[in-house]
C-alpha cells in the first residue's frame, strides 16, 4: 500500500525549511605547472578534485617582448616540447575540468604599455592558446578554456582592455572564460580596474601572504571582513573563491588547516550568494598535504 502524504497547514513551512537547508556545493580550483614533481596535468584532472586547473605561467608578455611560458621542470618551451600537454588538456576537458592559461605570477617580466599592446597580447593568446591558429602553439593544438589573470607585479594599466579584447573572442562561438587571482587587500593594486569591468567569470582571492586580511591564530574576522568587501564590490558571472595555501610550505603566511577551514572559515564565506568554492595554491603542495581531498566534502 502506497504511503499517502496528507495535507497539513505546516507542510509548506516544512518544505520551505528543507529548501533553505540546502547549501550550494562549491568547487575547487588549483594552480599547476610550477613544480616538476607534482605529476602531470592529466594526473591533476583525473584526481576528481578540481573543476578548474590553471596552467602556470605565461610569465613574459607585453612591452614588445616575445611571450614566453614557464612550466618549471615540466618541459622546455625553447625546444617546443611543452606541446606534449595537448593530450593532457583534452583529457582534462573530457573529465569536465576547465583548463586556463595563467598570466603573470609572482616573478616574471610582464606588463602592458598601451591599448595597442593589450590588443597584441590578446591576439597572441587567441592564436596560440585559444581558438585561433598559429604554427607555434606552445601547448599544442588543444584549445584552452580561457585566461587567468594572476598579475602581481607592475601597475594595473591596460589589463581592463586586455580583458575586454579577450572577452570579445567569445562571440566567435566558444566562450573564453576569464578568471583572476587578486590579493585580498581591496582594491587590488594590479587588477582593480580590470575587475571593475564585470567581465570575469570567477575570482579567486589570495588570502595568504597578506597578514591584514588573512586567517591568523584561530581568528577569521579579518578574512571574513575582506571576503565580504570583495563579494559585495565586484561583479562576477560565476563565483568568488577563497584562495588558500595547500600546506605551510606553499606560502609565507596565511595557511589554514583543513580542520580550521571547514569549521571556522567556510561557514562564514559560504553565506555569500556568489560563493563559488576554494582555490588551492598549488597542485604540488596539494599532493604533499592531501589538502583538497580532506576538505572537498565541506567546500
Secondary structure as the mmCIF struct_conf table of DSSP 4:
data_model
#
loop_
_struct_conf.conf_type_id
_struct_conf.id
_struct_conf.beg_label_comp_id
_struct_conf.beg_label_asym_id
_struct_conf.beg_label_seq_id
_struct_conf.end_label_comp_id
_struct_conf.end_label_asym_id
_struct_conf.end_label_seq_id
HELX_LH_PP_P HELX_LH_PP_P1 UNK A 2 UNK A 4
TURN_TY1_P TURN_TY1_P1 UNK A 9 UNK A 10
HELX_RH_AL_P HELX_RH_AL_P1 UNK A 11 UNK A 20
TURN_TY1_P TURN_TY1_P2 UNK A 21 UNK A 21
HELX_LH_PP_P HELX_LH_PP_P2 UNK A 22 UNK A 26
STRN STRN1 UNK A 27 UNK A 32
BEND BEND1 UNK A 33 UNK A 34
TURN_TY1_P TURN_TY1_P3 UNK A 36 UNK A 37
BEND BEND2 UNK A 38 UNK A 38
HELX_RH_AL_P HELX_RH_AL_P2 UNK A 41 UNK A 46
TURN_TY1_P TURN_TY1_P4 UNK A 47 UNK A 48
BEND BEND3 UNK A 51 UNK A 51
STRN STRN2 UNK A 52 UNK A 61
BEND BEND4 UNK A 62 UNK A 62
TURN_TY1_P TURN_TY1_P5 UNK A 63 UNK A 64
HELX_LH_PP_P HELX_LH_PP_P3 UNK A 65 UNK A 67
STRN STRN3 UNK A 68 UNK A 69
HELX_RH_3T_P HELX_RH_3T_P1 UNK A 72 UNK A 74
HELX_RH_3T_P HELX_RH_3T_P2 UNK A 77 UNK A 79
TURN_TY1_P TURN_TY1_P6 UNK A 80 UNK A 80
HELX_RH_3T_P HELX_RH_3T_P3 UNK A 81 UNK A 85
HELX_RH_AL_P HELX_RH_AL_P3 UNK A 86 UNK A 94
TURN_TY1_P TURN_TY1_P7 UNK A 95 UNK A 96
STRN STRN4 UNK A 98 UNK A 105
BEND BEND5 UNK A 106 UNK A 108
STRN STRN5 UNK A 109 UNK A 110
BEND BEND6 UNK A 114 UNK A 114
HELX_RH_AL_P HELX_RH_AL_P4 UNK A 115 UNK A 128
TURN_TY1_P TURN_TY1_P8 UNK A 129 UNK A 129
BEND BEND7 UNK A 130 UNK A 132
TURN_TY1_P TURN_TY1_P9 UNK A 135 UNK A 136
TURN_TY1_P TURN_TY1_P10 UNK A 138 UNK A 139
BEND BEND8 UNK A 141 UNK A 141
BEND BEND9 UNK A 145 UNK A 145
STRN STRN6 UNK A 146 UNK A 151
BEND BEND10 UNK A 153 UNK A 154
TURN_TY1_P TURN_TY1_P11 UNK A 157 UNK A 158
HELX_RH_AL_P HELX_RH_AL_P5 UNK A 159 UNK A 168
HELX_RH_3T_P HELX_RH_3T_P4 UNK A 169 UNK A 172
BEND BEND11 UNK A 173 UNK A 174
STRN STRN7 UNK A 177 UNK A 180
STRN STRN8 UNK A 183 UNK A 183
BEND BEND12 UNK A 184 UNK A 187
TURN_TY1_P TURN_TY1_P12 UNK A 189 UNK A 191
HELX_RH_AL_P HELX_RH_AL_P6 UNK A 192 UNK A 195
TURN_TY1_P TURN_TY1_P13 UNK A 196 UNK A 197
BEND BEND13 UNK A 198 UNK A 198
BEND BEND14 UNK A 201 UNK A 201
STRN STRN9 UNK A 202 UNK A 206
BEND BEND15 UNK A 208 UNK A 209
HELX_RH_3T_P HELX_RH_3T_P5 UNK A 211 UNK A 213
BEND BEND16 UNK A 214 UNK A 214
STRN STRN10 UNK A 216 UNK A 216
TURN_TY1_P TURN_TY1_P14 UNK A 217 UNK A 218
STRN STRN11 UNK A 219 UNK A 219
HELX_RH_AL_P HELX_RH_AL_P7 UNK A 221 UNK A 233
BEND BEND17 UNK A 234 UNK A 234
BEND BEND18 UNK A 237 UNK A 238
STRN STRN12 UNK A 239 UNK A 245
BEND BEND19 UNK A 246 UNK A 247
HELX_RH_3T_P HELX_RH_3T_P6 UNK A 248 UNK A 250
BEND BEND20 UNK A 251 UNK A 253
HELX_RH_AL_P HELX_RH_AL_P8 UNK A 258 UNK A 260
HELX_RH_PI_P HELX_RH_PI_P1 UNK A 261 UNK A 265
HELX_RH_AL_P HELX_RH_AL_P9 UNK A 266 UNK A 269
TURN_TY1_P TURN_TY1_P15 UNK A 270 UNK A 271
BEND BEND21 UNK A 272 UNK A 272
TURN_TY1_P TURN_TY1_P16 UNK A 273 UNK A 274
STRN STRN13 UNK A 275 UNK A 281
HELX_RH_AL_P HELX_RH_AL_P10 UNK A 283 UNK A 289
TURN_TY1_P TURN_TY1_P17 UNK A 290 UNK A 290
HELX_RH_AL_P HELX_RH_AL_P11 UNK A 291 UNK A 295
HELX_RH_3T_P HELX_RH_3T_P7 UNK A 296 UNK A 298
#
